[in-house]
Amino acid sequence: MTRYEYDEEASTAELHDVVHEIDDSPAPVSRWLDAMGRLIAINDPLARELLALHGDRGSGSGVCDSVVDDPALDPMKAGGTGGETTEIIASHFGIEYPQGS
């Protein structure tokens, strides 16, 4: 589903309304699995440690899980796609990581 988000900061800077189109539809599981395979292949020690901290996200017992996360949900829905930290690591290593819904 597509939604629109008003960007107040950009609107102020450009002196006109700026609206961004946001696609909320979930990414195909195949894209997520491909990204996870590429993340697993990273050999950088710091990245490995950070990914290990977030590896249990969505399981219900992960460090980043909140009380409201449902561990029965699939990885794409349970706590997003691994969190902002995983997305930053993926970006740093040039991995296209699907955004959480």
PATOR-730843 format. One record per residue: x, y, z of N, C-alpha, C, O in turn; chain; residue in one letter; residue number from 1. Coordinates in Angstrom, 3 decimals. Example, Ala and Ser with C-alpha at 12.3 -4.5 7.8 and 13.67 -1.06 7.14 Angstrom:
% residues 2
       n.c1       n.c2       n.c3      ca.c1      ca.c2      ca.c3       c.c1       c.c2       c.c3       o.c1       o.c2       o.c3   ch   aa     i
     13.190     -5.690      7.800     12.300     -4.500      7.800     13.200     -3.300      7.800     14.236     -3.319      8.465    A    A     1
     12.850     -2.250      7.080     13.670     -1.060      7.140     12.900      0.030      7.870     13.409      1.138      8.039    A    S     2
//
This chain:
% residues 101
       n.c1       n.c2       n.c3      ca.c1      ca.c2      ca.c3       c.c1       c.c2       c.c3       o.c1       o.c2       o.c3   ch   aa     i
      0.847     -1.173      0.000      0.000      0.000      0.000      0.890      1.233      0.000      1.897      1.279      0.707    A    M     1
      0.527      2.206     -0.773      1.291      3.442     -0.854      0.660      4.485      0.057     -0.561      4.638      0.100    A    T     2
      1.516      5.201      0.785      1.043      6.307      1.611      1.960      7.498      1.343      3.006      7.348      0.712    A    R     3
      1.579      8.651      1.810      2.355      9.859      1.579      2.735     10.477      2.910      1.928     10.521      3.838    A    Y     4
      3.967     10.952      2.999      4.487     11.517      4.238      5.000     12.930      3.973      5.848     13.142      3.106    A    E     5
      4.482     13.879      4.722      4.882     15.273      4.596      6.256     15.475      5.231      6.477     15.054      6.367    A    Y     6
      7.180     16.113      4.513      8.530     16.375      5.005      8.609     17.850      5.409      8.832     18.731      4.578    A    D     7
      8.420     18.088      6.704      8.367     19.459      7.212      9.699     20.191      7.026      9.715     21.353      6.620    A    E     8
     10.818     19.515      7.322     12.140     20.133      7.215     12.449     20.529      5.759     12.907     21.643      5.504    A    E     9
     12.201     19.628      4.822     12.451     19.928      3.409     11.500     21.012      2.911     11.888     21.859      2.106    A    A    10
     10.259     20.988      3.386      9.283     21.999      2.992      9.719     23.385      3.439      9.578     24.357      2.696    A    S    11
     10.249     23.476      4.654     10.728     24.757      5.176     11.941     25.237      4.378     12.033     26.413      4.023    A    T    12
     12.863     24.327      4.101     14.090     24.688      3.385     13.809     25.106      1.940     14.446     26.027      1.428    A    A    13
     12.862     24.439      1.282     12.601     24.702     -0.131     11.454     25.689     -0.356     11.136     26.024     -1.497    A    E    14
     10.836     26.151      0.732      9.747     27.129      0.687      8.541     26.669     -0.127      7.821     27.486     -0.701    A    L    15
      8.328     25.362     -0.170      7.109     24.786     -0.737      6.919     23.401     -0.133      7.851     22.821      0.424    A    H    16
      5.707     22.882     -0.250      5.412     21.583      0.352      6.181     20.461     -0.337      6.229     20.374     -1.564    A    D    17
      6.782     19.604      0.489      7.483     18.425     -0.009      6.817     17.201      0.619      6.716     17.085      1.841    A    V    18
      6.370     16.298     -0.243      5.705     15.083      0.197      6.425     13.906     -0.442      6.725     13.922     -1.636    A    V    19
      6.703     12.874      0.369      7.374     11.680     -0.134      6.373     10.538     -0.229      5.546     10.347      0.663    A    H    20
      6.455      9.788     -1.314      5.624      8.610     -1.488      6.307      7.439     -0.782      7.470      7.141     -1.054    A    E    21
      5.595      6.784      0.113      6.129      5.673      0.892      5.381      4.407      0.497      4.156      4.343      0.599    A    I    22
      6.128      3.395      0.043      5.523      2.115     -0.321      5.603      1.197      0.891      6.691      0.763      1.268    A    D    23
      4.462      0.900      1.501      4.387      0.055      2.698      4.243     -1.425      2.388      4.184     -2.242      3.306    A    D    24
      4.185     -1.783      1.115      3.985     -3.199      0.808      5.232     -3.991      1.208      6.356     -3.530      1.007    A    S    25
      5.031     -5.166      1.766      6.180     -5.953      2.220      7.045     -6.414      1.048      6.546     -6.689     -0.043    A    P    26
      8.340     -6.491      1.297      9.268     -6.977      0.281      9.080     -8.485      0.112      8.710     -9.174      1.062    A    A    27
      9.334     -8.996     -1.089      9.244    -10.451     -1.271     10.238    -11.167     -0.364     11.349    -10.683     -0.148    A    P    28
      9.840    -12.305      0.159     10.692    -13.069      1.057     12.009    -13.430      0.372     13.044    -13.512      1.033    A    V    29
     11.983    -13.646     -0.942     13.209    -14.002     -1.662     14.253    -12.889     -1.567     15.447    -13.169     -1.456    A    S    30
     13.810    -11.624     -1.611     14.755    -10.499     -1.457     15.352    -10.482     -0.062     16.543    -10.223      0.109    A    R    31
     14.522    -10.759      0.933     14.996    -10.779      2.312     15.998    -11.915      2.505     17.036    -11.725      3.138    A    W    32
     15.689    -13.103      1.960     16.595    -14.238      2.087     17.924    -13.982      1.391     18.977    -14.358      1.907    A    L    33
     17.886    -13.342      0.219     19.117    -12.995     -0.495     19.961    -12.037      0.336     21.175    -12.204      0.445    A    D    34
     19.309    -11.028      0.925     20.035    -10.068      1.770     20.636    -10.759      2.984     21.774    -10.475      3.357    A    A    35
     19.879    -11.668      3.608     20.397    -12.374      4.776     21.610    -13.233      4.409     22.576    -13.305      5.169    A    M    36
     21.558    -13.877      3.253     22.698    -14.672      2.797     23.939    -13.828      2.606     25.043    -14.252      2.949    A    G    37
     23.763    -12.628      2.057     24.898    -11.723      1.859     25.414    -11.183      3.186     26.620    -10.998      3.351    A    R    38
     24.510    -10.925      4.140     24.937    -10.457      5.460     25.745    -11.531      6.185     26.737    -11.228      6.847    A    L    39
     25.319    -12.774      6.056     26.016    -13.879      6.709     27.443    -14.014      6.177     28.336    -14.465      6.895    A    I    40
     27.654    -13.622      4.919     28.972    -13.751      4.290     29.959    -12.649      4.699     31.138    -12.728      4.353    A    A    41
     29.503    -11.632      5.422     30.389    -10.543      5.852     31.403    -11.091      6.856     31.040    -11.793      7.799    A    I    42
     32.688    -10.757      6.638     33.756    -11.258      7.507     34.296    -10.213      8.487     35.135    -10.539      9.327    A    N    43
     33.837     -8.979      8.396     34.317     -7.919      9.277     33.942     -8.251     10.726     32.765     -8.470     11.013    A    D    44
     34.931     -8.293     11.661     34.648     -8.703     13.045     33.607     -7.836     13.759     32.734     -8.366     14.447    A    P    45
     33.687     -6.516     13.604     32.721     -5.644     14.280     31.320     -5.858     13.713     30.352     -5.963     14.467    A    L    46
     31.212     -5.922     12.399     29.905     -6.160     11.781     29.345     -7.500     12.229     28.145     -7.600     12.488    A    A    47
     30.172     -8.534     12.328     29.718     -9.849     12.778     29.152     -9.769     14.196     28.104    -10.346     14.485    A    R    48
     29.861     -9.042     15.089     29.375     -8.914     16.475     28.046     -8.172     16.533     27.138     -8.577     17.259    A    E    49
     27.929     -7.089     15.772     26.681     -6.317     15.769     25.536     -7.136     15.189     24.421     -7.104     15.710    A    L    50
     25.804     -7.864     14.120     24.758     -8.705     13.538     24.344     -9.810     14.511     23.168    -10.170     14.575    A    L    51
     25.297    -10.347     15.263     24.983    -11.382     16.242     24.065    -10.840     17.340     23.186    -11.553     17.825    A    A    52
     24.270     -9.582     17.728     23.408     -8.972     18.752     21.962     -8.874     18.278     21.027     -8.974     19.072    A    L    53
     21.796     -8.678     16.977     20.463     -8.476     16.422     19.919     -9.720     15.739     18.835     -9.675     15.158    A    H    54
     20.647    -10.830     15.796     20.237    -12.042     15.108     18.972    -12.676     15.640     18.282    -13.382     14.904    A    G    55
     18.650    -12.442     16.905     17.453    -13.031     17.507     16.251    -12.103     17.448     15.207    -12.400     18.028    A    D    56
     16.390    -10.982     16.751     15.288    -10.026     16.670     14.061    -10.708     16.076     14.146    -11.383     15.050    A    R    57
     12.940    -10.527     16.724     11.690    -11.110     16.269     11.419    -12.486     16.858     10.351    -13.057     16.640    A    G    58
     12.379    -13.021     17.602     12.184    -14.347     18.190     11.424    -14.269     19.509     10.932    -15.278     20.013    A    S    59
     11.334    -13.066     20.059     10.689    -12.894     21.361     11.701    -12.841     22.487     11.390    -12.371     23.581    A    G    60
     12.913    -13.320     22.229     13.952    -13.297     23.255     15.153    -12.458     22.836     16.151    -12.399     23.555    A    S    61
     15.064    -11.814     21.681     16.165    -10.995     21.186     16.344     -9.720     21.990     15.396     -9.223     22.599    A    G    62
     17.559     -9.193     21.991     17.885     -7.979     22.731     16.998     -6.820     22.296     16.613     -5.996     23.126    A    V    63
     16.667     -6.741     21.002     15.907     -5.607     20.464     14.398     -5.827     20.427     13.655     -4.945     19.997    A    C    64
     13.944     -6.982     20.868     12.505     -7.237     20.845     11.810     -6.412     21.918     12.314     -6.247     23.028    A    D    65
     10.646     -5.903     21.558      9.850     -5.202     22.558      8.807     -6.181     23.092      8.650     -7.285     22.572    A    S    66
      8.123     -5.772     24.100      7.114     -6.632     24.722      5.982     -6.934     23.752      5.350     -7.985     23.858    A    V    67
      5.715     -6.041     22.815      4.573     -6.230     21.919      4.888     -7.075     20.692      3.966     -7.408     19.947    A    V    68
      6.150     -7.441     20.443      6.482     -8.268     19.290      5.871     -9.652     19.446      5.856    -10.219     20.538    A    D    69
      5.366    -10.187     18.339      4.776    -11.513     18.352      5.755    -12.488     17.708      5.928    -12.453     16.490    A    D    70
      6.410    -13.369     18.492      7.395    -14.286     17.943      6.823    -15.284     16.948      7.585    -15.920     16.219    A    P    71
      5.510    -15.437     16.896      4.900    -16.373     15.961      4.881    -15.829     14.530      4.667    -16.579     13.577    A    A    72
      5.107    -14.520     14.389      5.079    -13.915     13.063      6.342    -14.262     12.286      7.358    -14.640     12.868    A    L    73
      6.265    -14.129     10.976      7.442    -14.422     10.162      8.482    -13.318     10.326      8.142    -12.240     10.815    A    D    74
      9.751    -13.547      9.930     10.823    -12.581     10.152     10.574    -11.220      9.519     11.077    -10.215     10.021    A    P    75
      9.810    -11.158      8.428      9.558     -9.879      7.778      8.635     -9.009      8.613      8.679     -7.785      8.496    A    M    76
      7.809     -9.606      9.446      6.850     -8.840     10.236      7.260     -8.731     11.691      6.877     -7.765     12.352    A    K    77
      8.004     -9.653     12.208      8.368     -9.668     13.624      9.478     -8.671     13.888     10.651     -8.961     13.653    A    A    78
      9.111     -7.503     14.372     10.110     -6.493     14.689     10.769     -5.909     13.452     11.914     -5.464     13.533    A    G    79
     10.098     -5.891     12.320     10.685     -5.332     11.117     11.601     -6.336     10.447     11.392     -7.545     10.549    A    G    80
     12.611     -5.836      9.764     13.489     -6.716      9.002     14.821     -6.907      9.685     15.791     -7.278      9.024    A    T    81
     14.910     -6.676     10.947     16.169     -6.855     11.655     16.618     -5.587     12.320     17.621     -5.588     13.034    A    G    82
     15.922     -4.530     12.114     16.230     -3.303     12.803     17.139     -2.366     12.037     17.751     -2.724     11.030    A    G    83
     17.200     -1.176     12.548     17.977     -0.114     11.915     19.461     -0.441     11.875     20.139     -0.101     10.906    A    E    84
     19.978     -1.093     12.908     21.401     -1.445     12.940     21.752     -2.371     11.782     22.757     -2.165     11.102    A    T    85
     20.932     -3.384     11.559     21.177     -4.318     10.459     21.090     -3.595      9.125     21.891     -3.855      8.228    A    T    86
     20.128     -2.691      8.983     19.990     -1.929      7.750     21.219     -1.061      7.492     21.648     -0.926      6.346    A    E    87
     21.787     -0.474      8.542     22.989      0.353      8.397     24.178     -0.506      7.973     24.949     -0.112      7.098    A    I    88
     24.327     -1.668      8.586     25.427     -2.572      8.222     25.268     -3.018      6.767     26.240     -3.024      6.011    A    I    89
     24.061     -3.385      6.378     23.812     -3.802      5.002     24.175     -2.687      4.031     24.831     -2.934      3.019    A    A    90
     23.759     -1.480      4.327     24.070     -0.341      3.473     25.576     -0.121      3.355     26.087      0.138      2.265    A    S    91
     26.271     -0.224      4.463     27.728     -0.030      4.476     28.437     -1.032      3.562     29.423     -0.694      2.907    A    H    92
     27.930     -2.260      3.525     28.555     -3.301      2.718     27.902     -3.451      1.342     28.159     -4.427      0.637    A    F    93
     27.055     -2.484      0.958     26.455     -2.482     -0.376     25.410     -3.559     -0.596     25.229     -4.036     -1.716    A    G    94
     24.723     -3.943      0.468     23.698     -4.978      0.382     22.335     -4.312      0.355     22.021     -3.503      1.229    A    I    95
     21.512     -4.647     -0.649     20.162     -4.103     -0.709     19.301     -4.874      0.278     18.943     -6.028      0.040    A    E    96
     18.975     -4.224      1.386     18.231     -4.862      2.467     16.822     -4.313      2.481     16.648     -3.103      2.628    A    Y    97
     15.794     -5.162      2.332     14.415     -4.666      2.298     14.022     -3.974      3.592     14.359     -4.433      4.683    A    P    98
     13.320     -2.888      3.460     12.832     -2.150      4.623     11.677     -2.882      5.249     10.905     -3.549      4.560    A    Q    99
     11.554     -2.758      6.574     10.440     -3.377      7.291      9.152     -2.663      6.996      9.150     -1.493      6.615    A    G   100
      8.067     -3.357      7.171      6.781     -2.726      6.932      6.281     -2.117      8.209      5.201     -1.527      8.230    A    S   101
//
